Amino acid sequence: MPRFALALLLGASAAFPQGVDRIVRTLEELVPKEPVSPGIETELRAAYLLRESHSAPAQAFLERGSARLAAHPEIVPTPWMMASLFAIEPERAEEIVLQHAKPASFAPLLEYYLKRNQSADAIRIMHMAIAYDGPPLGYMGTALGKLIPLDPPGAADIYFTLRNSPALRAKYPLPAAPVQFAQGLASAAPNDRAAVHQVLERLLPLLEEPGFLTDGNSSFQVVVAGQEVRVKSGRQAVLLRIGALTSAVAPDLYQRYGKLFDERLASVKSLADALPVVNARAGPIQLFSWTPFDFEKAPLDAALAEVRKTVEVGRRVGAAGVVMGRADVSQAQKRAILNEMLASIQAAPKRDRAGAADDLIWWASKAGMDRAAIRPAVELLADSARDSSYPIDHEAALMMRKYGVYAGRSDPSIQSRIALLELEDALAKAYTFTLPLLDGKPIGLAELRGKVVLLNFWATWCGPCREEMPILENVYRQMKDKGVAVLAITDEDPSVVQRFAKEFKMGLPVVIDRTRSTFDHYAIEGLPQTVILDRQGRIAARTSVLSDEASLRKLLASAGATP
């Protein structure tokens, strides 16, 4: 879940900084007072922001941050550290990260490369992890799943390397791999059927091996050839998914291995036919993995009673958040639930308070609660961040600055984050990007100066992104001729985005950022995220919740848009 969703209105009321030199001196004073990991992150983020306009302080921050990172191999590099290192010193970044304790150093590198669709680099790091004699890399299964749609043959090579060695198979059992391959190959098929065929040719013989597929629990139902097919075991689930894909994209292989599959799959002739089977959800849909209770639909009294029975504070806040978002809950009831959750968080162990307060702000924002109601949660986050060893990120700092919450003045990490925000504001005019639209034409931020600019970071696979698209579409149509520009930015393959845009009749200008340079600059982690820039290019608002059109218009107005 994204840490903060509440709109962060900074334009009208914020005092933008006057001098970069003053902010640099502030950061230099604060960094030595921070814990090691946040301090390194501050230095590298400052170096990233300064790299093009103020090379001397940028180099100084980079050298100090890199040296401290090398001196503390116990530190796991964060996404901000990774993005900064690769942007400034791409040749040395990997070397710096690999100095750290393994396998901890492999995971952030894999995540970095896979997010940027750099499959060759990811494969190289996966082979390093495989060759490592120490503990297994917990991220290996996730990495394999992300690699499959990017490079099916490369992913298959990794999988068979692990499978063909008894020692490696024991170290990396990868039980989810067959389903990952079915779904990942389906994503890759529109662009490279030959590669998908090649991988299926390697995978299908495994299905004939006794004991290859465990008969674990998996249940779902799906319609094939007009008939409902019920799946009751893990083996059946895998055979149905891979069979549907094979029938659609490799009919010659389906004919060869047809005896393995449900005969009704022979009617699957296209990828569109196969996708509902390949992506069928196993088991009932639950709001939370830890309970089957339906907090959305249960009677309100029963839902609140279930919330109060939940012991762990993070889970309790999540359950309460769902209840606060219900249509049958009044504003007064929402406020009462929020206050009850604040009391629960304050009574929780110190280490859990900041994270729970962070989540409470997200849920309260999603429920449409006002600033006065949410402010105590922001104050609680600021008060408890240090005791919780909780990382204060970009969104948290924006929130505290917007709300004028000064409880964090005694915390150098909070003050450093706010100083970094001021540095972003001071350098806003210097930052620009030029990226291709979905039709291949370039668009640059510089050409939009003088307009209010809405940047929506999204992905085709992101459910909440889809939910807010109609709001963005309406605002775009009504305000594009009133000095407002809207760009929907994704890092996905253009062909995938084109199919999605056609299916959902998208009218928004879609920008393709395969290297995620804009994601890095605006510190985007979770999706969706919306960043609104004022006419000078400064961040005026930031949110991960677009609950309704009226709220979005208020954000745009805060940046100077004309209604």
ABEGO torsion letter per residue (X at the ends): XBABABBBBAAAABBBBABAAAAAAAAAAAAAABBAAAAAAAAAAAAAAAAAABAAAAAAAAAAAAAAAAABAABBBBAAAAAAAAAABAAAAAAAAAABBOAAAAAAAAAAAAAAGBAAAAAAAAAAAAABABBBBAAAAAAAAAAAAABAAAAAAAAAAAAABAAAAAABAGAAAAAAAAAAAAAAAAABAAAAAAAAAAAAAAAABBGABBBBBBBBBBBBGGBBBBBABAAAAAAAAAAAAAAAABAAAAAAAAAABBAAAAABABAAAAAAAAABBBEBBBABAABABBAAABBAAAAAAAAAABABAAAAAAAAAAAAABAABBAAAAAAAAAAAAAAAAABBAAAAAAAAAAAAAAAAAAGBBAAAAAAAAAAAAAAAAAAGBBBBAAAAAAAAAAGBAAAAABAAAAAAAAAAAAAAAAAAABBBBBBBAAGBBBBAAAABGBBBBBBBBBAABAAAAAAAAAAAAAAAAAAAAGBBBBBBBABBAAAAAAAAAAAGBABBBBBBAAGAAAAAAGBABOBBBBBBBAAGBBABBBABBABAAAAAAAAAAAGBBX
